Amino acid sequence: MNTPPKALRGTAALAIATVVLTGCSSSTPDASTGGHTGATGLPYEHVHGLGVDPADGAAYVATHDGLFRADAGGLQRADDTGRDLMGFTITGPGTFLSSGHPGPGEQVANPLGLVQSTDAGANWTTLGLAGEVDFHALEVSAGTVFGYDATHQVLRASEDGGRSWQTRAALQALDIAADPANPAALLATVQGGVAASDDGGRSFAAPTGPQLAYLSWASDGTVYGLDPQGAVFVSDDGAASWTPAGVVPGGRPQALTATDGALLAATAGGVYRSDDGGATFVPMT
């Protein structure tokens, strides 16, 4: 497998950049939530990550304006920092990894590097790369942490929980996905489709398949993709082939996460859940 040529890396996200640019629009502060209220009335400006806590099944929404918890009681703030949480993943009961930028008035390094919470987002500690790296996507596979470093446009990997890092392939991507059982297998959304790696992200093949924005690799081996218009695609063979499914409501997509038995997707209109493999969705927020 080969790393994409420089010309491809240099233009890699052009077709999907509008997903990010239109998602980070201005909004009006809302004192009651401590966040922002956009045109949809949501208490945040833009979603950067989703996850489900195995401790209680609650969904968490990592946003430009902090962390929120979505459950039967509605949408509630899960932290009081107001941090711009970028890459986000849940690694165990109450245990979250994230990156991004400090909240208003916080006296911590910017960018955050890799941070961890072991109390469901109430408090965060720094693991590494503080002041150096802003991970826009985070994945964990069989003990290896992968992060897409948007600051330097490289994939990084850590085999000790995020304290020390190796630099792997240089590429310009919007999202990454890792096989939960095999840290050698990774995918990245780039210009022209999905690029695959079979050597732990040290190199990537030329992109194939549909132009996708976001990816998630479920524990049963199914890969889900979301295109820039919100259409869902499903692969049962590690992204070698794709089958169209449904469409997520709410406009431009912002995040996608597959959990055991469910698919969560965020768009400009809110957060949605599918229990039928992405064929249909119901609103969570």
Secondary structure, DSSP 8 states (H G I E B T S, - for coil): -----HHHHHTTTTTTHHHHHHHS---EEETTTTEEE-TT--SSS-EEEEEE-TTT--EEEEETTEEEEEETTEEEE--SS--EEEEEEEEETTEEEEEEE--TT--S-SS--EEEESSTTSS-EEEE-TTT--EEEEEEETTEEEEEETTTTEEEEESSSSSS-EEEEE---SEEEEETTEEEEEEEEETTEEEEESSTTS-----BSS--SEEEE-TTS-EEEE-TTSEEEEESSTTSS-EEEEE-SSSSEEEEEEETTEEEEEETTEEEEESSTTS--EE--
